[in-house]
Amino acid sequence: MIELHGTALNNWSAIVLAAGGSSRFGAHKLLADLAGDPLLRRTVSAVCAIGFAKTIVVAGAEHADVEAILAGCPCTVVHAPNWSEGMSASIRTGIAALSDKHMGLFLFLGDMPIFPAELCEDLACRARDSGYAARPICGDVPGHPVAFAKEALPSLMALTGDEGAGSLLRGAGPKLHYLPTTDEGAILDVDTPSDLARAERLWKSRFTSERIDNAMSRGDLPRP
């Protein structure tokens, strides 16, 4: 796992959206097992490792279960009672739970456990420079997480419906900066059991690669 403690990101906050009903998955996908841990715990653990000033997890349909699986994680779980109104309600709930908005915030999706954490510092810089937002793009597909400068918060609080921040981003024009990446984790969300299987294969592949890299850095394995 990549850790970025002590960086400029300790002046930013993070919101993890985890309030959906998982209608396409057939069960609550965020509670599904991903390589030995619930999918949502994988996502939130990775977010917490980045070193944000505060991490808020917004739960809805399975609030009690979400709190249970995140026990011990350095995050705050809040309940969006109106979660069924759409993603915008969760975003508003998450922002309202931030007593200090810092330099801005990152929006993460709970069903994207393999997001590219190493891009977050660059995304924060690009959002700050644009005065609005920045997000990764893989090929021609916009990805996550999305960094929003503090100037964008009033627009986020005014969102309604189930579209989330997508409408704001599509209308942002040059105020939205894109960060190109080849990391498919930026666009891999889990909507179906087959998505979960794909995410687990990618997670295990990265875990194995990281262990090999660490072993080589310690001298336990020869470098190729």
C-alpha positions as CSV (number, residue, x, y, z in Angstrom):
1,M,0.0,0.0,0.0
2,I,1.3,3.5,-0.9
3,E,1.5,5.8,2.1
4,L,1.8,9.5,1.6
5,H,1.8,10.8,5.2
6,G,3.3,14.2,5.8
7,T,2.6,15.6,2.4
8,A,0.5,18.6,1.4
9,L,-2.6,16.3,1.4
10,N,-2.9,16.8,5.1
11,N,-4.5,20.1,4.2
12,W,-7.2,18.3,2.2
13,S,-10.3,16.2,3.3
14,A,-11.7,13.0,1.8
15,I,-15.3,11.8,1.3
16,V,-16.0,8.2,0.5
17,L,-19.4,7.7,-1.0
18,A,-20.8,4.4,0.3
19,A,-24.6,4.9,0.5
20,G,-25.9,3.1,-2.6
21,G,-28.3,0.2,-2.7
22,S,-26.2,-2.1,-5.0
23,S,-29.2,-2.9,-7.2
24,R,-27.1,-4.4,-10.0
25,F,-24.9,-6.5,-7.8
26,G,-27.7,-8.6,-6.3
27,A,-26.4,-8.0,-2.7
28,H,-24.7,-5.2,-0.8
29,K,-21.5,-5.1,-2.9
30,L,-19.5,-3.0,-0.5
31,L,-19.7,-5.8,2.0
32,A,-18.5,-8.4,-0.5
33,D,-15.2,-10.1,0.1
34,L,-12.2,-8.8,-1.8
35,A,-9.1,-10.8,-1.1
36,G,-10.0,-11.5,2.5
37,D,-11.5,-8.1,3.5
38,P,-14.8,-6.4,2.7
39,L,-14.5,-4.3,-0.5
40,L,-15.4,-1.1,1.3
41,R,-12.7,-1.7,3.9
42,R,-10.2,-2.1,1.2
43,T,-11.2,1.2,-0.3
44,V,-11.3,3.2,2.9
45,S,-8.1,1.7,4.3
46,A,-6.3,2.9,1.1
47,V,-7.9,6.4,1.4
48,C,-6.9,6.6,5.1
49,A,-3.3,5.7,4.2
50,I,-2.9,8.8,2.1
51,G,-2.9,11.2,5.0
52,F,-5.9,13.4,4.6
53,A,-6.8,15.8,7.4
54,K,-10.1,14.0,7.7
55,T,-11.8,11.1,6.0
56,I,-15.6,10.9,6.0
57,V,-17.5,7.8,4.8
58,V,-21.1,8.4,3.9
59,A,-23.3,5.4,4.4
60,G,-27.0,4.9,3.7
61,A,-28.7,1.6,3.0
62,E,-26.5,-0.5,5.3
63,H,-25.3,2.1,7.8
64,A,-24.8,-0.3,10.7
65,D,-23.0,-2.9,8.7
66,V,-20.7,-0.2,7.2
67,E,-19.8,1.0,10.7
68,A,-19.1,-2.5,11.7
69,I,-16.7,-3.4,8.9
70,L,-14.8,-0.1,9.3
71,A,-14.2,-0.5,13.0
72,G,-10.6,0.5,13.7
73,C,-10.2,2.6,10.5
74,P,-9.3,6.3,11.2
75,C,-12.4,7.6,9.5
76,T,-15.8,9.0,10.5
77,V,-18.9,7.2,9.3
78,V,-22.0,9.4,8.8
79,H,-25.5,8.4,7.8
80,A,-27.3,10.0,4.9
81,P,-30.9,9.5,5.8
82,N,-32.0,10.7,2.4
83,W,-29.5,8.5,0.5
84,S,-32.2,7.1,-1.8
85,E,-32.6,10.6,-3.3
86,G,-29.4,10.0,-5.2
87,M,-25.6,10.6,-4.9
88,S,-26.0,14.3,-4.5
89,A,-27.6,13.8,-1.1
90,S,-24.6,11.7,0.0
91,I,-22.2,14.4,-1.2
92,R,-24.1,17.1,0.7
93,T,-24.1,15.0,3.8
94,G,-20.4,14.3,3.6
95,I,-19.5,18.0,3.1
96,A,-21.7,19.0,6.0
97,A,-19.8,16.6,8.2
98,L,-16.5,18.5,7.5
99,S,-16.1,21.1,10.2
100,D,-13.0,22.5,8.4
101,K,-13.0,22.4,4.6
102,H,-9.2,22.9,4.4
103,M,-7.9,23.5,0.9
104,G,-10.5,21.3,-0.7
105,L,-11.7,17.8,-0.8
106,F,-11.5,14.5,-2.7
107,L,-14.5,12.4,-3.7
108,F,-13.9,8.7,-3.7
109,L,-16.4,6.0,-4.6
110,G,-16.7,3.1,-2.2
111,D,-16.8,0.5,-5.0
112,M,-13.4,1.6,-6.5
113,P,-10.9,-0.1,-4.2
114,I,-7.9,0.0,-6.5
115,F,-7.9,3.7,-7.3
116,P,-4.4,5.2,-8.1
117,A,-3.4,6.7,-4.7
118,E,-0.1,7.9,-6.1
119,L,-1.9,10.4,-8.3
120,C,-3.6,12.3,-5.4
121,E,-0.9,14.8,-4.8
122,D,-0.8,15.8,-8.5
123,L,-4.6,16.0,-8.6
124,A,-4.6,18.3,-5.5
125,C,-2.1,20.6,-7.2
126,R,-4.1,20.7,-10.4
127,A,-7.3,21.4,-8.7
128,R,-5.7,24.1,-6.7
129,D,-4.2,25.7,-9.8
130,S,-7.5,25.5,-11.7
131,G,-9.5,26.9,-8.8
132,Y,-12.1,24.2,-9.4
133,A,-11.4,20.5,-9.9
134,A,-9.1,17.8,-11.3
135,R,-9.6,14.1,-12.1
136,P,-7.7,11.3,-13.7
137,I,-8.5,10.1,-17.2
138,C,-7.6,6.6,-18.6
139,G,-7.7,6.5,-22.3
140,D,-10.8,8.6,-23.0
141,V,-12.7,7.6,-19.8
142,P,-12.8,10.0,-16.9
143,G,-11.9,8.4,-13.6
144,H,-11.7,8.8,-9.8
145,P,-10.9,10.1,-7.4
146,V,-11.9,13.7,-8.1
147,A,-10.2,16.6,-6.3
148,F,-12.3,19.7,-5.7
149,A,-10.7,23.0,-4.7
150,K,-12.6,24.9,-1.9
151,E,-14.0,27.3,-4.5
152,A,-16.2,24.4,-5.9
153,L,-17.8,23.5,-2.5
154,P,-20.8,25.8,-2.9
155,S,-21.7,24.2,-6.2
156,L,-21.3,20.7,-4.7
157,M,-23.7,21.7,-1.8
158,A,-26.2,22.8,-4.4
159,L,-26.4,19.4,-6.2
160,T,-29.7,17.5,-6.5
161,G,-30.7,14.2,-7.9
162,D,-28.7,11.0,-8.6
163,E,-26.1,12.4,-11.1
164,G,-23.6,13.3,-8.4
165,A,-20.9,15.7,-9.4
166,G,-21.0,14.6,-13.1
167,S,-23.1,17.5,-14.3
168,L,-20.8,20.0,-12.6
169,L,-17.7,18.4,-14.1
170,R,-19.1,18.3,-17.6
171,G,-19.9,21.9,-17.4
172,A,-16.6,23.0,-15.9
173,G,-14.8,23.5,-19.2
174,P,-11.2,24.6,-18.7
175,K,-11.7,24.8,-14.9
176,L,-11.5,21.0,-14.9
177,H,-8.0,19.7,-15.3
178,Y,-7.4,16.1,-16.4
179,L,-4.5,13.9,-15.3
180,P,-3.8,11.2,-17.9
181,T,-3.0,7.7,-16.5
182,T,-2.7,4.2,-17.7
183,D,-3.8,2.8,-14.4
184,E,-7.1,0.9,-14.9
185,G,-7.8,1.2,-11.2
186,A,-8.9,4.8,-11.9
187,I,-11.9,3.5,-13.9
188,L,-12.6,0.1,-12.3
189,D,-15.7,0.2,-10.3
190,V,-17.5,-2.8,-9.0
191,D,-21.1,-3.0,-10.2
192,T,-21.4,-6.8,-10.9
193,P,-19.9,-10.0,-9.5
194,S,-17.7,-10.2,-12.6
195,D,-16.4,-6.7,-11.8
196,L,-15.5,-7.9,-8.3
197,A,-13.6,-10.9,-9.7
198,R,-11.7,-8.5,-12.0
199,A,-10.9,-6.2,-9.1
200,E,-9.6,-9.1,-7.0
201,R,-7.3,-10.3,-9.8
202,L,-5.9,-6.8,-10.2
203,W,-5.5,-6.3,-6.4
204,K,-3.7,-9.6,-6.0
205,S,-1.4,-8.8,-9.0
206,R,-0.5,-5.5,-7.4
207,F,0.0,-6.9,-4.0
208,T,2.4,-9.6,-5.4
209,S,4.3,-7.0,-7.4
210,E,4.7,-4.7,-4.3
211,R,6.0,-7.6,-2.3
212,I,8.6,-8.4,-4.9
213,D,9.6,-4.8,-5.2
214,N,10.0,-4.5,-1.4
215,A,12.0,-7.7,-1.3
216,M,14.4,-6.4,-4.0
217,S,14.8,-3.1,-2.1
218,R,15.8,-5.0,1.1
219,G,18.2,-7.2,-0.9
220,D,16.2,-10.4,-0.2
221,L,15.8,-10.9,-4.0
222,P,18.3,-10.0,-6.8
223,R,17.3,-7.3,-9.1
224,P,16.6,-8.4,-12.7
